[in-house]
């Protein structure tokens, strides 16, 4: 998956499909030189973080009138009301219940 260069003019070769032979080729856009690809993989996307790391709760969620509210005590400020919602971070994982404190200057978040 490294860059491949043309043997004729030293420009970069780009992936190209040979539909007749169903093969991957590398072709030069400058001189037209083509060569077969050694590896059929032209792009690989590796995800290094889990989706749970990216769970973001907007600070205004506590004032959202459409979210249900619960009598839940905030561990940070002691307020007795929180909004809550459910979300799943992966398909194979159970739903997670997220709470956000409704105190005006708190916004503490926790999950169960």
C-alpha contacts under 8 A as a table, 3 or more apart, distances in Angstrom:
res1	aa1	res2	aa2	distance
1	X	39	X	7.64
1	X	41	X	6.87
1	X	42	X	5.85
1	X	43	X	6.88
3	X	12	X	7.08
3	X	13	X	7.54
4	X	12	X	5.97
4	X	13	X	5.50
4	X	14	X	7.83
4	X	26	X	7.81
5	X	10	X	5.42
5	X	11	X	5.51
5	X	12	X	4.39
5	X	13	X	5.24
6	X	9	X	5.70
6	X	10	X	4.61
6	X	11	X	5.35
6	X	12	X	6.02
6	X	13	X	5.87
6	X	27	X	7.95
6	X	28	X	6.23
6	X	33	X	6.93
7	X	10	X	5.83
7	X	33	X	8.00
8	X	31	X	7.60
8	X	33	X	7.15
9	X	30	X	7.81
9	X	31	X	7.09
11	X	28	X	6.81
11	X	30	X	7.14
12	X	28	X	6.53
13	X	26	X	5.36
13	X	27	X	5.04
13	X	28	X	4.67
13	X	29	X	7.19
14	X	26	X	5.18
14	X	27	X	5.32
14	X	28	X	6.41
14	X	29	X	7.57
15	X	24	X	6.87
15	X	25	X	5.84
15	X	26	X	4.61
15	X	27	X	6.39
15	X	42	X	7.33
16	X	24	X	6.03
16	X	25	X	5.02
16	X	26	X	5.61
16	X	27	X	6.23
17	X	22	X	7.13
17	X	23	X	6.19
17	X	24	X	5.00
17	X	25	X	5.93
18	X	21	X	5.73
18	X	22	X	5.42
18	X	23	X	5.19
18	X	24	X	6.09
18	X	25	X	6.59
19	X	22	X	4.80
19	X	23	X	6.98
23	X	36	X	7.60
24	X	36	X	6.34
24	X	37	X	5.68
24	X	40	X	6.29
25	X	34	X	6.54
25	X	35	X	5.60
25	X	36	X	4.46
25	X	37	X	5.18
26	X	34	X	5.57
26	X	35	X	5.40
26	X	36	X	6.18
26	X	37	X	6.19
27	X	32	X	6.34
27	X	33	X	5.74
27	X	34	X	4.33
27	X	35	X	6.63
28	X	31	X	5.90
28	X	32	X	5.00
28	X	33	X	5.25
28	X	34	X	6.40
29	X	32	X	5.78
37	X	40	X	6.43
39	X	42	X	7.65
41	X	44	X	7.25
47	X	50	X	7.62
49	X	53	X	6.61
50	X	53	X	5.60
50	X	54	X	7.30
51	X	54	X	5.22
51	X	55	X	6.71
51	X	89	X	5.76
51	X	90	X	7.19
52	X	55	X	5.39
52	X	89	X	5.63
55	X	89	X	7.82
57	X	61	X	7.22
58	X	61	X	5.68
59	X	62	X	6.94
59	X	107	X	6.39
60	X	63	X	5.64
60	X	64	X	6.80
61	X	64	X	5.15
61	X	83	X	7.72
61	X	100	X	7.44
62	X	82	X	7.24
62	X	83	X	5.97
62	X	100	X	6.19
62	X	101	X	6.59
62	X	102	X	5.02
62	X	107	X	7.14
63	X	102	X	7.22
64	X	67	X	5.91
65	X	68	X	7.79
67	X	83	X	6.18
67	X	84	X	6.69
67	X	85	X	7.06
68	X	83	X	5.68
68	X	84	X	6.08
68	X	85	X	7.46
69	X	81	X	6.82
69	X	82	X	5.59
69	X	83	X	4.29
69	X	84	X	6.23
70	X	81	X	5.83
70	X	82	X	5.47
70	X	83	X	6.15
70	X	84	X	7.13
71	X	80	X	5.69
71	X	81	X	4.89
71	X	82	X	6.60
72	X	80	X	5.36
72	X	81	X	5.31
72	X	82	X	5.81
73	X	78	X	5.75
73	X	79	X	5.68
73	X	80	X	4.36
73	X	81	X	6.40
73	X	82	X	7.59
74	X	77	X	5.78
74	X	78	X	4.80
74	X	79	X	5.32
74	X	80	X	6.40
74	X	81	X	7.57
74	X	82	X	7.62
74	X	101	X	6.07
74	X	108	X	7.24
75	X	78	X	5.72
76	X	106	X	7.78
76	X	108	X	6.72
77	X	103	X	8.00
77	X	106	X	6.89
79	X	101	X	7.11
79	X	102	X	7.46
79	X	103	X	6.17
81	X	101	X	6.35
81	X	102	X	5.81
81	X	103	X	7.62
82	X	99	X	6.04
82	X	100	X	5.28
82	X	101	X	4.39
82	X	102	X	5.02
83	X	99	X	5.69
83	X	100	X	5.39
83	X	101	X	6.64
83	X	102	X	6.70
84	X	97	X	6.81
84	X	98	X	5.41
84	X	99	X	4.41
84	X	100	X	6.36
85	X	97	X	5.84
85	X	98	X	5.42
85	X	99	X	6.84
86	X	95	X	6.17
86	X	96	X	5.48
86	X	97	X	4.54
86	X	98	X	6.02
87	X	95	X	5.44
87	X	96	X	5.37
87	X	97	X	6.65
87	X	98	X	7.56
88	X	91	X	7.03
88	X	93	X	6.53
88	X	94	X	6.34
88	X	95	X	4.58
88	X	96	X	5.84
89	X	93	X	6.97
89	X	95	X	7.84
90	X	93	X	5.26
91	X	94	X	7.96
96	X	111	X	6.81
96	X	112	X	6.24
97	X	111	X	5.49
97	X	112	X	5.21
98	X	109	X	7.25
98	X	110	X	5.95
98	X	111	X	4.32
98	X	112	X	6.52
99	X	109	X	5.66
99	X	110	X	5.34
99	X	111	X	5.84
100	X	107	X	5.97
100	X	108	X	5.74
100	X	109	X	4.57
100	X	110	X	6.70
101	X	106	X	6.55
101	X	107	X	5.10
101	X	108	X	5.34
101	X	109	X	6.53
102	X	106	X	7.35
102	X	107	X	6.55
103	X	106	X	5.35
103	X	107	X	6.70
104	X	107	X	7.33
